[in-house]
């Protein structure tokens, strides 16, 4: 039976929806517990929000005559895309370019080095508020930036860093967790 009250949206948590922390930081296991102090907020993301592609790939075995008789799972990618728009946020710069490639502070001067060093895996947490004040938290225990989009500098849009983040399976074989809780 259909129920329109189960239809929702996902708005970002006030103060920033995406947070990151080094691997080894305590990972939240529910939608409401405060994040460990090691998590850094990446602030605003663009109005396109967060996109998640979680598509298993499979191989179809067909019999003579064309009927599919077996489907074998061959791989599964869990990819998240979003565009960070706080280009003056030091934690954003460290996430995009790597912590070892960003030094200094905004008030004393920042140095950002762009190079081909492998991005470090991080823990990603996305907090959002759904219809009726329901909280949803996506926890990606290990993820690495697999692609950075073009950076545009113009007077008509915010400078942003479009990231494609690939989730890596944890020791249980899970690439991410979703925790949802009504707080009403």
N, C-alpha and C positions, 0 to 999 in steps of 0.2 A: 504494500500500500504506500502510495506517495505521501510525503509530508513536507510541505513548504517550509516548516519551521526548521528543518534540517539543512536548508540552503544557507550558506554563509559567505562572507568575504574575509579577507585577511589584511588588516591594517597593521602598520608597524607599531611596535611598542614605542611609547613616547621616550625620546632621548636616544633613539637608535635601535634598530632591529637586529643588526648583525654584530656579533662579538667574536673575537678570536683569542686563543691562548696557546701557549706552547704545549707540545705533546708532553704528557705526564701530569698535567694539571687535573685536579678533580673535576670529573664530568658530571653535570646534573643528570638526574634520573627521574625528573618530573617537570611539570610546567610552571611551578610556582617558587621553588627554592631559589634564593639569591645565588648569583654566580660567584665563583671563587674570585678573589681579588686579582688574580693573574689575568683574568679576561679583560680585554680592552675593547671598548665600543668603537665601531667604525662609522658611527654617526649616520647621517642621512644617506639613503640610496635614492636613485632616480625614481620618478613616478611609474616606471614600468614594473617596479617591484622585483620580486624574486621569481625566477623560473626554474623548475626542476624537471629534468628529463630522466626518467627511471625506466628504461626500456630494455627488457631482456631480448637477446637475439637467439634465434633457434634455427635448427636445420630440419627441414621436412623430408622424411623418407616416403617415397611414393612406390606403390606397387605397379606392376605391369598393368596398364590400363589407366593409370593416372590418379588413383585414389591415394590420399594421404593416409598412411597406416601407422606412422610413428613421428612424434615431434621430440627432438633432442635439444635441450637447452645448451647453447654453446658459449654464451657470455652474457653479462649484464653490466651495463654502465649506469652509474648514478651521478648525474652532472647537475650542478647548480650554476645559474648565471644571474648576475646583478651588476649594477653600475654604481660605484662609490662616487659621491659628488662632494665630499668634504676634502678638497684638494690641499687644504692647509692643515689638515689633521695629521700629526706626526705618526700616529698609529696606523692610519690609512697608508701613508707612504711606506712604512716599514712592512706592512702586509703586501703591498704591491711590488716593491723592489727588493724586499728581504731586509731583515733587521740589521744585518752587517753592512748594508749599503746605504744606510741613512744615519747621519750623525749630526749633532748640534741640536739647537732649539730654534723655534721661530723668532724669538726676540733677540737671540745672539747670532743667528744665521744657521741655516740648514745646508747640508751638503747631501745630495742624492746622487748615487752612482748607478747608472743603468748599464747592465752587462748581461752575459749569458749564463751566470751562475744558476744552478738548479734551485728552484723555489723550495723552501723548507716546508714540510708538512705542518699543519696547524690543526687545532680543534676549532670548529666553527659552531656557533649557536645562533639560531634565528628565533627571536621572540616576536610574536604577533598577537593581536587581539581580534577575535572573531565576533560575529554578531552576538548580541546579548552579553557581552563582556567575557565570553569564553576565551581562555588563554590557550595558545598553541605554541609549543616550543619544538623546534627541529634541532636535533643534536647530531652533528657529524663528527664522530670521534677522531677520524684522521682524514684530512683532505689536503690536496695540493693544487695550486694554481696550474692549470694545464694550458691556459691561453689568456693573453691580455689583448683587449681590443685596441683599436685606434684611439689616440687621445686627441681631441679637437680643442683648439684654443680659439675662441671667437667671442664677440661681444653680444651674442644672441643666445648663448646657452652656458650652463655651468660646466667648468672643466670636470671631467669625470674619468674614472678608470673602470672600464668594462672588464669584468673578470669571469672566466669560466673555471669553476672549481670542481675537481673530480674527487668524489668520495672513494676511499680505499676501505675494503672490508676489515673489520676488527677481528679479534680472536674468535668471535662467535659467527663470523661470516656475514655480519650485518654492516651495511654501508652508512645507514643513518637511522635515527630513532625519532618518532614523533610522539609528543606527550600533549594531551588535550585535557583541560579541566575547566569545568564551570565554577566560577567563584561567586556566583550569585546565591 
